[in-house]
Structures are given as C-alpha cells and as structure tokens.
Amino acid sequence: MSIQEQYRKKAAELLSSGEVKLVIGYGAGTTPDRRRPLFVRSADETSKLHLDAACEANLSGYLVTEGLLADRKKVGIFLGPEGIRSVNILASESQLDPDQIVIMGFNREAESVSALEGSNVRDFPAMLAALKEQAPGAGEQALVERIENMTPEERFTFWQAEFEKCIKCYACRQVCPMCYCRRCIVDNNQPQWVQTSSHTLGNFEWNLVRAFHLSGRCVECGGCDRACPVNIPLRLINRRMAMEVLDAYDHFSGMSPDQETVLASFKKDDPETFIL
Amino acid sequence: MNEQFEPKIVAFVCTYCTYAGADLAGTSRLKYPPNVRIVRLPCTGRISPMFILKALQKGADGVLVSGCHPGDCHFTSGNFHARRRWTVFRALLNFTGIPLDRIRFSWISAAEGVKFAELISSLTDDIRKLGPFEQYKAMIHETETPVSL
C-alpha cells in the first residue's frame, strides 16, 4: 500500500472515530505538479488527499490559526521533517499544545515519499538528531560562503540589488509558520520602525528584521523563498542565521517541544569575541 | 575645501554602567570627541536591534552599543540576553554588507571613565578614516525622491 493510501485510510479512521476534528493535508493543485493545502473534516472527503514528492509546503502554520485549537480537540496534519520542527518551536513558544497535534509524518525524497514512524511530536527524536548531524541546506552552503568571501561593499551591493526588487507584499511573512504575531513590527506606525514605501531602504530594513526575528527559529522549510514573487534568495539569509546559532550556541531549532528558544535564554559563558 | 569629515556616532548605553562611566569621564574632565550622541536606556536588554537600524536610517556613520560587564547587570541578566542578540544581529549585519567597523559593542562599567573616553576617541578616529557611510546614505537619499515606475 502506498503511503498516500495508507495516510488516506489513517485520516479516515481518525475522523470517523472522532479522535480528530480536522485533518490538514494536501489536495490537488491547479496543475498536476502542484499541491495545495486541503482541510478535511469528514471521512468521505479523505479520498481527495494527496501525498507525493510535490507536497513541499510546510503546513504547520495553519495550526496557529486563531481559535482552531481552543476547543481542546485534536487536529491531524501531514508534516515533513521541517513541519515537525516547526510544531516543536510553536510548542516551545507556548503557541500550541503539542498533544493536540496528531502527526502523519512523511519524508520527501527526489521522486518519492516515505512514512515517518510516530504520531506525537515527541516521537521523532532520532530523526531530528540525525537531521542536526547532516546539516540541511548544504546546497545553499556554497552560495553562502561565496557571499561571505566578498568584501562588505560587494555584499552590500549584492543585497541592495536583491532587496531593491522587494515589493513588500509580505508573502514571506504570510507563509511562515513562525510569523504568528498578531501585530507585526512592520505594521506598527507608532513608532514607524520600518519604512513602508517601496524604496530600497525600507525593503532592506524589513528583510533584516524578518531574518533577525527568525534567527534560531527558522527550520529552513523554504516557504518564504518559494513564496517570494520576485525571487529574493531568502533561504541564503536563513541559512546564514541557522549557521550562526549552531556555531555559537549549538542550537538546532525545533529539536523538542521543551527546547529553550535561543534568543530568550543565555549561558554565563557565551562566547563574546567582538565585545570590547 | 579641506574640511575634516566629522562622523555622526550614536551610542546606546545603559544607565547603570556606561552612562555613569560617561558621566565619570565628564566629571574627571577627560577629553573625548564631540561626535558621539548618547542615548540612555535602562538596560542593554532594552536595546533592540531596531535601534541600530533606526540610527543608520537617520544617517549615523557609526553606532556604539555599551552596557554593564557580564555579571554586573542591575537587572541581573539583561546584558546576558543582550549579548546573544548582538552576536546574532552582528552576524546578520555582516552578512548583508554593513561593515562591522561601524557597529561596535563594549562593556564599560561606572568606574571606567577613562575607557569610555578612549573608546570614543578611537571609534571616532576609525570612522573618520572609513569616511561617511556612502552606501547607506545613497539609500536614504533615494527615499527622498519619488519612486521611479
């Protein structure tokens, strides 16, 4: 039985037994190679669920929809490794109760998907530990290093050219499971921290703030990068920040629901090479 | 015209240590360049990275962030939290091409008036050598003109 059939059946069982009130999964998209989020509330709809290599979106962001988990009922969700990490972070930031989430985990390879054993977010420590070891995003590593080797002027010019394209549609924020603030800092106008016009300065500031707020929280699901309508390589910044917290604090985000958030914790002997 | 470039430097300092240190530098009649504008805050933990961006947005050529030595925080742990934030934010600034010579971090206690005066002098000299932050100024200038369609 393919994993798609297996999870369709599992979703139907969960829904008909009343264990979960909703299953968040993938449905057919506008073209055969695309998938869109699908919200299934009854067992007979589960035949619409898809699961294959085209399912790249991280669905965990839907879990923090306002009021969804307020009735203490459970929700089933299709999650890849990044999604599982996102749920861990959301739980560690007290945004959800991890025991309300029934995970149908899958691992995406080039052409196929395989099932991940477990249904609670605490069931995947070995998979996450292995993930930390193999350091995801290795494909970006070479590009990040190329940017690191530039002079500051060249780097500035490079990012200026990228951010110049930004139209501040905030798709990167909208798609990100970590961007759940009710009021984002860019929507604040008292004081106006980030310039809202589409000049490069405000774009620069917005992208810096976004990257900073995701430091040590981003799981590199690549959602922002795919969502960006002008193809700003946001994954490179996210990769660089993930490298930083890993090097400085041995922090790999989303390891467990009890993990301390890196910028809200400290050690007395944290490295401080640059402070005079 | 052979006027020397006078950089604008914004210093975000905590009131218990570095501000008291600056005060000591003053009462001890130590000389340091007038290029620094000091912004006093309750704790380094209060210094949001947004402050640094805002200073640059308003045309600063350099930024100094300074507070109590680790372990000396009036609020016991504000500077430990700040230190993590600075480490990460500094890496981000570096990666996006903002020269790290322009953004400095230091610990200055209330007794270190001499250190404060010396740091401001060396920082001003360094930034004077770097010259105005032209790349950022060009972006600021752009915001003053209408967007081209």
Interface residues (C-beta under 8 A of the other chain):
Chain A: I147 E148 M150 P152 E153 E154 R155 F156 T157 F158 W159 Q160 I185 W193 Q195 S197 S198 H199 T200 L201 G202 F204 E205 N207 L208 V209 A211 F212 S215 G216 I237 R240 M241 E244 V245 A248 Y249 V262 L263 A264 S265 F266 K267 K268 D270 P271 E272 F274 I275 L276
Chain B: P49 M50 L53 K54 Q57 P70 G71 S77 F80 H81 R83 R84 R85 W86 T87 V88 F89 R90 A91 L92 L93 N94 F95 T96 G97 I98 P99 L100 R104 F105 S106 W107 L119 Q135 M139 I140 E142 T143 V147
